């Protein structure tokens, strides 16, 4: 197993480019390749900017980037579609350390390149946790990444702060060093990339929201409809109703959201858009899958559309999700013909006259149920048997799953060969030296342990290390006879790799981040939770681990079962362990 955070930090240090001025009078920015899975024009490019990190604090920025990415790849749908992303970090040596108005309005303003600040940029009428950035400056520094544009990139700006905060909009922001900060960024990407809304039942922390009095919300995950009305009208999340929620409980109708307490309903009791630490529920995950897929060409390179002869091989180049294949179907004048990423028309017996050949690429992911949202792409050619194709070849390998880092035990590893018009090159796979398959890709399936995977084609051999071992997780509890505690208890989770998570009494899996005020402190469980900055954390009563302090809460005394595990950046899930505690008054 590998230390992903260490790997990313090493890449940041070794792959740094030459510092380039962004704008007259501004500090230079240094672009670093964190993860590059393909050409900029064919990937969704996440550009991470650092603000308020001095020259001496750049290793701190690198560590913050590593932690945020490590967390992002452990969450769906980022875990399944991380191959759709390129990630670049832009290091900027700030004249001063920190960000504006941190933590309060009376705190000094700092001289930083991106002018990041809490309170919506030091606005007394805003809220403390709203961390904003100078949009024009952020775009200038993001422009340092060659080939990226507003259309094919997402900016994530990290501020050098340990205070809780972030924002989502055209760009996403998060504090770099808060215990919860690595969970803030996927929440804010839910806003910026997914167009998802907050499911909070308050706007200002600790101040109850009012009653919703508008019409049916445009938000895909808020409604005024009943479950029966959703089913009858085929509206909102009717396709998911009644299923176990990925964030715990059952997909249904839960009151509160859009900063109001009553009159509007959301799909899950808690999800990432309501409470940091939980997963996106199915409704949010479907939207995020759709938006990520829309940022890349599912069908990219290959034989250009147009008129082609019937004496050749036709090629397509699809995207490659990490753990599953995209479906490819070929039709000739509407009649199905067999093919994969290539089709040899000489085997089809094309009759005289002109014909229409179509390749359709569809993502079969179970994350999407709405047919209109399912990622799909097509390409069409006119096949004319009177056209003669000039023979052409190409390099043995033009693309593949990156070999620079291990692949996971459930990954689908791929190789893209050149595109000769006269043949379909063979790719031969070996696992630990044993032949296992031939074809353009290989699904590792249920591999366990460490292995070596090779693919050979045209005299070229590619080699991958296979990390198919789930990380182990250790739980540390206070000394106590038979795990019986009075009033409260703590839990510290440590993973051999990746990020730990836990759940209480079968509720949703919740990322372990230490404690909101100290990432090195253990998590504290109490009957009603501990109030910090307007939220109660560690609640053992109904409502989830994090609740609003103004919500009615029944104390969670009694017996509780806590399960824990870890997921690494390769997608390997370690063994689930558990213990039972009894909490007495």
Secondary structure, 3 states (H helix, E strand, C coil): CCCHHHHHHHHHHHCECCCEECCCCCCEEEEEEEECCCCHHHCEEEEEEEECCCHHHHHHHHHHHHHHHHHHCCCCCCCCCHHHEEEEEEEECCCCCCCECCCCCCCCCCCCCCCCEHHHHHCCCCCCCECECCHHHHHHHHCCCCCCCCCCEEEEEEECCCCCCEEECCCEEEECCCCCHHHHHHHHHHHHCCCCCCCCCECCCCCECCECCCCCCCCCCCECCCHHHHHHHCCCCHHHCCCECCCCCECCCEEEECCEEEEEEECCCCCCCCCCCCCCCHHHHHHHHHHHHHCCCCEEEECCCEEECCCCEEEEEECCCCCCCCEEEEEECCEEECCCCEEEHHHCCCCCCEEEEEEEEECCCCCCCCCCCCCEEEEEEEEECCCCCCCCCCCCCCEECCCCCCEECCCEEEEECCCCCCCCCCCEEEECCEEEEECCEEECCCCCEEEEEEEEECCEEEEEEEEECCCCEEEEECCCHHHEEECEEEEEEEECCCEEEEEECCCCCEECCCECCECCCCEEEECCCEEECCEEECECCCCCCEEECCCCCCCCCEEEEEEEEEECCCCCECCCEEEEEEEEC
